[in-house]
Amino acid sequence: MTGSAAHGAPSRLPFDLPRLGIGTAPLGGLFQEVTDQDAAATLGAAARAGITYFDTAPRYGHGLAEERLGRLLPPAGIIEPVISAKTGWLLRPGPDGAPGDVVTDWTERGIRTSLESSLTRPRRSSVDVLYLHDADDHAEVVRRTACPAVRRLRDEGLVRAIGFGMNHSGPLASYVAEFDVDVALIAGRFSLLDHDALTTLLPLCVKTGTAVVVGGVLSTGLLAAPFPGAMFNYRPVPAEALARAQRCRALCAEFEVPLAAAAIQFPFLHPAVTSVVVGCRPATEVTANAAASRFPIPDELWHRLAAAGFVPPQLLG
């Protein structure tokens, strides 16, 4: 089990998703502005690290992350990226072209309009994966119009695979159970600090052959740098979560393993998981996360983490 314990289950995806991808919300200015120069350096570091998978959405910087992918990926040396995009939300421009509102639209016309914009900004004729984005409370309209719409887009070849991308594993599991989708993106609910996806979503995805992409494995940065002032689940970290992260780091340090390495490789202990996407802002984070994804992790550390409650014991056989 040294390294990750990936032993992936059969997947209905028509292609292989790369094991490690970059979540592009930081390139859209999440938490702080990123210059074009810094975004180009981040994507250049991805090219040098062999990372070709990028997850994006219109809501990331009001289209800025998508636009930067289209403009900066080829100069970075990534000619044939794997891109997952999201739909269900439309961007409304403000006065004089300034960013305006982001509104939900689950109609077929809204789904198509969103995808057309998400193809224009990154300068592509198709995307590899299209997720219905944060559809938690929209089951009726998803059932009536959104799911049929993305299926037609897949049939037309504008997308290669379809799925749902959400932050809550319960509603996501319900959608996977009901709809014929290829992939599910779960953010923040399967990490060293949160095992919520384990009880419902992941076993279901093994049964249905639905590939799983896990985001938020660093818990908004806490598992990269567990210090006071860190963010956790997009908010300032509570004392209890900080103490748990620091305990986890101390256990990893006993084996001379970086905490980020255990955090990034943890999801692959489950056979449903195909890929992990990690948000990266500076180029140094890309390089560090790529190295962490390959760092050797001894079996004994996984068992120590399990005994401390950070790894569900059933994942270790």
C-alpha positions in Angstrom: 0.0 0.0 0.0 3.0 2.3 -0.2 2.3 5.6 -1.9 -1.4 5.9 -2.6 -3.5 2.8 -2.3 -5.3 3.4 -5.5 -7.0 0.3 -6.9 -9.6 2.0 -9.0 -13.0 0.3 -9.7 -14.2 0.0 -13.3 -15.4 3.4 -14.5 -18.0 4.4 -17.1 -15.9 7.3 -18.2 -15.0 7.0 -21.9 -11.5 8.2 -21.2 -8.9 8.3 -18.4 -8.9 11.4 -16.3 -5.4 12.4 -15.1 -4.7 11.4 -11.5 -3.9 15.0 -10.4 -5.6 18.2 -11.6 -5.7 21.9 -10.8 -8.8 23.6 -9.5 -8.8 27.0 -11.1 -10.9 29.1 -8.6 -7.6 30.7 -7.3 -6.8 31.8 -10.9 -10.2 33.6 -10.9 -9.1 35.6 -7.8 -10.6 33.5 -4.9 -9.6 35.1 -1.6 -7.0 37.4 -3.4 -6.3 38.8 -6.8 -3.9 37.0 -9.1 -2.1 38.9 -11.9 -1.8 37.6 -15.4 1.9 37.1 -14.9 1.3 35.0 -11.8 -1.4 32.9 -13.5 1.0 32.3 -16.4 3.7 31.2 -14.0 1.2 28.8 -12.3 0.2 27.2 -15.6 3.9 27.0 -16.7 4.7 25.2 -13.4 1.8 22.8 -14.2 3.3 22.0 -17.6 6.7 21.3 -16.1 5.1 19.0 -13.5 3.2 17.1 -16.2 -0.2 18.3 -15.0 -2.7 18.5 -17.9 -6.1 18.4 -16.1 -7.9 21.7 -15.1 -11.2 22.1 -13.5 -13.0 25.4 -14.0 -16.4 27.1 -13.9 -18.0 30.4 -15.0 -18.3 31.4 -11.4 -14.5 31.4 -10.8 -13.7 35.1 -11.1 -16.8 35.8 -13.3 -15.3 33.9 -16.2 -11.7 35.0 -15.6 -10.4 31.6 -14.8 -11.8 30.1 -18.0 -10.5 33.0 -20.0 -7.0 32.7 -18.6 -7.0 29.0 -19.4 -7.7 29.7 -23.1 -5.2 32.5 -23.3 -2.3 31.2 -21.2 -2.3 27.4 -21.5 -0.8 27.1 -25.0 2.1 29.5 -24.2 2.7 27.4 -21.0 3.2 24.4 -23.2 0.0 22.5 -22.5 -1.5 22.0 -26.0 -4.1 19.3 -25.3 -5.4 19.9 -21.8 -8.2 17.9 -20.1 -10.8 20.4 -19.0 -13.9 19.9 -16.8 -16.3 22.8 -16.9 -19.6 23.6 -15.1 -23.1 24.7 -16.0 -26.3 25.8 -14.4 -25.2 29.4 -13.8 -25.1 32.3 -16.2 -23.0 35.5 -15.9 -24.8 38.8 -16.2 -22.5 41.7 -17.1 -22.7 44.8 -15.0 -22.5 48.4 -16.2 -19.8 49.2 -18.8 -18.8 45.5 -19.0 -17.9 45.1 -15.3 -18.7 41.8 -13.6 -22.4 41.7 -12.6 -24.6 39.0 -11.2 -24.3 35.2 -11.4 -27.8 33.7 -11.8 -29.0 30.1 -11.9 -30.6 28.8 -15.1 -31.4 25.1 -15.4 -33.4 25.4 -18.6 -32.0 23.7 -21.8 -31.4 27.2 -23.3 -29.6 28.3 -20.1 -27.5 25.1 -20.1 -26.5 25.6 -23.7 -25.8 29.3 -23.3 -23.6 28.6 -20.3 -21.6 25.9 -22.2 -21.2 28.1 -25.3 -19.7 30.9 -23.1 -17.5 28.3 -21.4 -16.2 27.2 -24.8 -15.6 30.7 -26.0 -13.6 31.9 -23.0 -11.1 29.0 -23.0 -11.1 28.9 -26.8 -12.3 25.3 -27.2 -14.8 23.5 -29.5 -15.6 21.0 -26.7 -14.8 20.1 -23.1 -14.0 16.8 -21.6 -16.4 16.9 -18.6 -19.5 19.1 -18.0 -20.8 19.2 -14.4 -24.2 20.5 -13.3 -22.8 22.9 -10.7 -24.2 23.1 -7.1 -27.6 21.7 -8.0 -28.4 20.8 -4.4 -31.8 22.4 -4.2 -33.0 22.1 -7.8 -34.0 18.5 -8.2 -37.2 19.1 -10.0 -35.8 21.3 -12.7 -32.7 19.2 -13.0 -34.9 16.2 -13.6 -37.1 18.0 -16.1 -34.7 20.0 -18.2 -31.0 20.1 -17.0 -30.2 16.4 -17.1 -31.8 15.9 -20.5 -30.0 19.0 -21.8 -26.5 17.8 -20.8 -27.2 14.3 -22.2 -28.0 15.9 -25.5 -24.8 17.9 -25.3 -22.9 14.7 -24.7 -24.7 13.0 -27.6 -23.8 15.9 -29.9 -20.1 15.6 -29.0 -19.8 19.0 -27.3 -18.8 17.3 -24.1 -17.3 13.8 -23.6 -18.7 13.1 -20.1 -21.4 14.5 -17.8 -21.9 14.6 -14.1 -22.6 16.7 -11.0 -20.2 18.9 -9.0 -21.2 19.7 -5.5 -20.1 20.3 -1.9 -22.6 18.1 -0.2 -22.4 14.3 -0.5 -26.0 13.5 0.4 -27.7 15.4 -2.5 -24.9 14.3 -4.8 -25.5 10.6 -4.0 -29.2 11.1 -4.7 -28.4 12.5 -8.1 -26.0 9.7 -8.9 -28.6 7.2 -7.9 -31.2 8.7 -10.1 -29.4 9.9 -13.2 -27.2 8.3 -15.8 -24.0 10.3 -15.2 -20.3 9.4 -15.9 -18.6 11.3 -13.1 -19.2 13.0 -9.7 -17.1 15.8 -8.3 -17.3 16.0 -4.5 -15.6 19.0 -2.9 -14.5 19.0 0.8 -16.4 15.9 1.9 -13.7 13.3 1.6 -10.5 14.4 3.3 -8.4 13.6 6.3 -10.7 15.9 8.3 -14.1 14.9 6.7 -15.3 11.5 5.7 -18.9 12.3 5.0 -18.8 11.0 1.4 -17.7 7.5 2.6 -21.1 6.3 3.8 -23.3 7.0 0.9 -21.7 8.6 -2.2 -18.5 6.5 -2.6 -20.1 3.0 -2.3 -22.8 4.0 -4.7 -20.3 5.2 -7.2 -18.5 1.8 -7.0 -21.8 0.1 -7.7 -22.8 2.4 -10.6 -19.3 2.7 -12.1 -19.4 6.4 -11.7 -15.9 8.0 -11.6 -15.3 10.2 -8.6 -13.2 13.4 -8.6 -12.3 14.8 -5.2 -11.7 18.4 -4.6 -11.0 20.3 -1.4 -8.5 17.7 -0.1 -6.4 20.4 1.6 -9.5 21.8 3.4 -9.1 25.3 1.9 -5.4 25.3 2.7 -5.6 24.1 6.4 -3.9 20.7 5.5 -1.2 22.5 3.6 -0.3 25.0 6.4 -2.1 24.3 9.7 -1.5 27.5 11.5 -3.7 30.1 13.2 -5.3 32.3 10.6 -5.6 29.5 8.1 -8.9 29.0 6.2 -11.0 25.9 6.6 -14.1 25.2 4.4 -13.8 28.7 3.1 -13.9 30.3 6.5 -11.4 31.2 9.3 -10.4 27.9 10.9 -12.1 27.0 14.3 -9.8 26.1 17.1 -11.0 22.4 17.1 -10.2 21.9 13.4 -6.9 23.6 13.8 -5.9 21.3 16.6 -6.9 18.2 14.6 -4.9 19.4 11.6 -1.9 20.0 13.8 -2.2 16.5 15.3 -2.4 15.0 11.9 0.7 16.9 10.8 2.6 15.7 13.9 1.8 12.1 13.1 3.0 12.5 9.5 6.2 14.2 10.8 7.0 11.1 12.7 7.4 9.3 9.4 9.0 12.3 7.7 6.0 12.6 5.4 4.6 16.1 4.5 1.0 16.6 5.7 0.0 17.7 2.2 1.3 14.4 0.7 -1.0 12.4 3.0 -3.9 14.8 2.3 -3.6 14.6 -1.5 -3.1 10.9 -1.6 -5.8 10.0 1.0 -8.8 9.9 -1.4 -7.1 7.2 -3.5 -7.5 4.8 -0.7 -11.0 4.4 -1.9 -11.5 2.5 -5.2 -14.2 4.9 -6.5 -11.7 7.8 -6.7 -10.2 8.5 -10.1 -8.7 12.0 -9.6 -8.0 14.7 -7.1 -8.1 18.4 -8.0 -6.1 20.9 -5.9 -6.4 24.6 -6.0 -3.1 26.4 -6.7 -2.4 30.1 -6.7 1.4 30.6 -7.0 3.7 28.4 -9.1 5.4 27.1 -6.0 2.2 25.5 -4.8 1.8 23.6 -8.1 5.4 22.3 -7.8 4.9 21.4 -4.1 1.5 19.7 -4.7 2.8 17.7 -7.7 5.7 16.4 -5.5 3.3 15.7 -2.6 1.1 13.6 -4.9 4.1 11.3 -5.6 5.7 11.2 -2.1 6.1 7.6 -0.8 3.8 7.0 2.2 4.5 3.9 4.3 1.6 1.6 5.2 2.4 2.1 8.9 1.5 5.8 8.6 -1.9 5.1 7.1 -2.6 2.8 10.0 -1.4 5.4 12.6 -3.7 7.9 10.9 -6.6 5.4 11.1 -6.0 4.8 14.8 -6.2 8.6 15.3 -9.4 8.9 13.4 -8.1 10.6 10.3 -8.5 7.5 8.0 -11.5 5.2 8.1 -10.0 1.8 9.0 -12.2 0.0 6.4 -10.1 1.6 3.6 -7.0 -0.2 4.7 -8.4 -3.7 4.2 
